[in-house]
Amino acid sequence: MAKKKKQPRWYFSLRSPYSWFAYRELTEHYADVADAIEWIPFWEPDEITQGMLDEADVELPIVAMSRAKGFYILQDTARLSKARGLAMTWPIDKDPNWEISHLAYLVAEREGKGREFIDLAYRARWEEGRDITKRETMAEIAGVLGLDPELLAGASDDPDVRKLGLECLVSSYQDGLFGVPFFVHGRDKFWGADRLRPFVAAHRGQPVEEVEKGWQDHVELPLFSAAAGDTGHAGGCG
């Protein structure tokens, strides 16, 4: 029996501003692709999940971000958000546990509210400067979605949800992810928010030029700029 071909997919992080840029572009300009691909979260694991990864012999590409790179990303994202017409607010992360929000997404997805959850979580973090690693923030988002607040706030306490999260991170390892956002179509991989359009072209079977056409009407960025993505600590910069 022939091996089933894997669905085109993208790895996103609620922590990463570059994933936020890609999310906005994907959903606002390429909704047909957004609806056809698999959405997989990626984040920096806590001690519990790290132990599970160690048992699975999976080593994620987590590296410390230098101070210089951190300052560069602040400048870079300011430029990119302005070019995209986005009002961006940098949140302050204090001892964040990224399991809280990313596992909450998996629960929301299970309940049929995944896309809505992502929109609210990105808005809370990048437009309102709120801490999405707090359980109370997840509870508030659950309320807006009409879900049980405890279900989302306590997602990281559920062993079954932890296993779903492990599957996501193992998948990222198997796909060779080294930063976010990360797109996969067949054997082709695309890293960075500015590589979304080549991914869309591959998915649609169109020349990249056709997808690029008209993009300059929306942003003031060069068509083939350097990849805007995160290769610092897992999940992007924070």
Secondary structure, DSSP 4 states (H G I P E B T S, - for coil): -PPPPPPPEEEE-SS-HHHHHHHHHHHHH-HHHHHHSEEEE-----HHHHHHHHHTT------PPPHHHHHHHHHHHHHHHHHTT--------SS--THHHHHHHHHHHHTT-HHHHHHHHHIIIIIT---TTSHHHHHHHHHHHTS-HHHHHTGGG-HHHHHHHHHHHHHHHHTT--SBSEEEETTEEEESGGGHHHHHHHHHT--HHHHHTTGGGT--S-TTPPP--B-SSTTS--
